[in-house]
């Protein structure tokens, strides 16, 4: 029979072949010895299950000696589930059997069952000893069951095992793992002569809870009392110096491990690799790996994790491939280390990892499923993430958190909140990670009330003290424009990290509280050291304050942060906005490395300040450095360069570059190309680009309409608007503004009335910019009464552009008196005119010849603190010229800021001809003849000068002017008439 049991698994059917044995076993209890003799040969799960079935079948399941031996065998061969089910049938288990089962359950990670067995034994009156308590205390530590752990501690003290070193060490480890280091230290101090295991437990506890200073202090005390550190001691100390990320200390500790003979210890090698990795010294970490003589899975996992934590997924992938080649079987930790950082390797690589997961049989491991779910979600494949989630029958809290986070990260905020709710219905209490994901969704939905509910939940469940949760609430309230709540939380936070300060600074900047952001920054400098993110967050508040930006720049120089590309890009943007182009160039030239963002930032500065030549030269320089992927010009680069093209050939070259480099012709780039061609009156190219664009995008239609307006072709602009309506595309306010401009070009009151009807019907008349353009349109089309009606019906008239438009309209109609009346009315309403408004008033006075009133308005403008510009001086020159004050007009022209202005000179010259002051006209003419031809756009000044000489009878001088016109290739367009 013994031979039979080895060759073939036991089963009830095979036992039925021995009826004599069955009968005698049931009728003669003494024959149980034969049954017990078979038990050692049962080493497979199916054999033991067959024996258990026979015990039940023959009514021997209550036979205590048999069942105890059965449990013992199950424990010895590693089948805790069978041992546990048999143990439940024993009414009065022995201490030995209890301890044996507790050890087996603990070794197999069944800690909840450890607690259940201990409770059952205690309720049945069974005592515990120094062998029982360590397993139970360990289970409490793993389960983080502080309350039951304290109960066990009381039982230990009550039963007199409080001074047992093994039990004390287990309790010390328990308090360390649940974060109660004060109790752990108190317990350690009560140990008369702690051994290395107790010292290691205390050091590990401090290290686990991030109390690095205490770790070093205890380590010193350990060396002082003469206890020799072992591999476990060093494995607990290494993470402390990993967090410090000081390479010199890492090398010293490595030397200590070598001196003590532990440098090749299998438990210490992974810790050494991790320490060097945290210090950023991947070459040293790789050397430790390469010199290790016995590479187990933990060592392979450590080096893979080292690469992933240092953002080197390609190297991690290479190590994984080598691991497979070396026939080292990966485990769960391998894939959990590898998957989170593999999102940058692409979907094909993720799918390959997924294949390996299935190959090695880990597809049902919940930690692997959670990692796969997260990485697919990060790649935007939310369907795959949902597939993994719904295929897990028994979900844990980590999986629920990952799904909530997956929805939040992909902008499916409603589903994220639904998952959060279902998670609670499934019996899982949200933790800090759950709350952070939910707040992200509330922030995306601007659901302030839901976010406040989450806040109440965290306070009720005592999660609000968690630093990461507090930082998440700071960000949430800042994103929802609730800075008051953010500051309340911030001021109550006992511990503030750099992230807390950065969140508040960024929140203040994003909410327009720039001065408050600087105050928070000043407070931060008094409490913690700022970092790179701090400076990048605070820089946007310096957009209009170059001195403040300079101060931030100096902070960056002092702290050595100017080598960071992101910060340099932010500095370039700040100096561009402040108009300090010299500083822009200095920062740009000093950058150790430039990305496409760097080039785009400086090109933006050139575009904003009309530095066309510099922009083109920079683009040429950029194309020479495009061998690296992050330096290649993108469509944003081309958007900045195209407006700087001052010849059609340059524009075509940029277009060709985009085509050759496969730069996607997205709508913004397409419209920019169309505008470029329109500037050079190449409407055929505009139309071709329009034909290949996305006709459902309204900006494409707006661009083709404005392109024809640039070419003074209002009729074509209208035809495209009609085509837009036929295609059932809804126009926007920009379309309407272009349409109104087309009406101004056509000067047709009938078409203008039709446009007004359409605008009112579609509700665009409520837009201030559209209403102002309508006022201007009717004024220029000859219906000042309609323009005035639109102005008066516009509701509260607080927009200075509206006043400027109607005043300018009256000026165009020569009604200076009404224009001045509107100006006076504006002042009575305490509305401050701006530069444009004053230009309109002065122009109206000029057209009406109201010299005294115009002079008063000019003085009032200076009194309002507005510095006169060339356009204001031009109006005054025209006003003086119209009223015959030619000498005063000429004096203003000669003293204009930036030198004489051609338009102003032409205005005075025309006045000289009108008023017969030929001598002054000749003097101005001589001044015009020596001007650069580039400053004179047409032949107008020369024609007026020719007529002055002709009127004065100086025909020789008149002919000389005509010759100059011919030399400079000016010609006067011949007149024509519609008269018959």
VENVEN-V62357 format. One record per helix or strand of 2 or more residues. SS is the DSSP state (~ for helix, > for strand). FROM is the first residue (numbers start at 0). TO is the last residue. If there is no record, write none. Layout:
ss={SS	SS}
from={FROM	FROM}
to={TO	TO}
This chain:
ss={~	~	~	~	~	~	~	~	~	~	~	~	~	~	~	~	~	~	~	~	~	~	~	~	~	~	~	~	~	~	~	~	~	~	~	~	~	~	~	~	~	~	~	~	~	~	~	~	~	~	~	~	~	~	~	~	~	~	~	~	~	~	~}
from={1	11	18	28	44	63	79	94	110	129	145	164	180	195	211	230	246	265	281	296	312	331	341	346	365	381	396	412	431	447	466	482	497	513	531	545	564	580	595	611	628	634	647	666	682	697	713	732	748	763	767	783	799	815	834	850	869	885	901	917	932	939	954}
to={6	14	26	38	56	76	86	106	122	142	157	176	188	207	223	243	258	277	290	308	324	338	344	358	377	389	408	424	444	459	478	491	509	526	541	557	577	589	607	623	630	641	659	678	691	709	725	745	761	765	779	791	811	827	847	862	881	893	914	928	934	950	966}
